C-alpha cells in the first residue's frame, strides 16, 4: 500500500458516498501525469449526468491538480 492505494481509497469513499452510486471499478491512476480514471455504476433511477458532476466536483476538490475521466455505467439489472 502506498500513495496510489491511499488515493484509490479516498476516491472510492467519495464516489460511493453519492446517492445513486452502486459501485466504482476500473480505477486507474497515473501519478506522473496526474491522471485519474474510473468507472461508476449508477442506479437506473438516478440522473447519471448529475451524479457524475457531483463526483467530479468532490474529487476535484481533493485532487485539484489531477485530470479526471469518469465513465458512467448505468445498472439495468432488476
Secondary structure by P-SEA (a helix, b strand, c coil): ccaaaaaaaaaaaaaaaccccccccccccccccbbbbbcccccccccaaaaaaaaaaaaaaacccbbbbbbbbbbccc
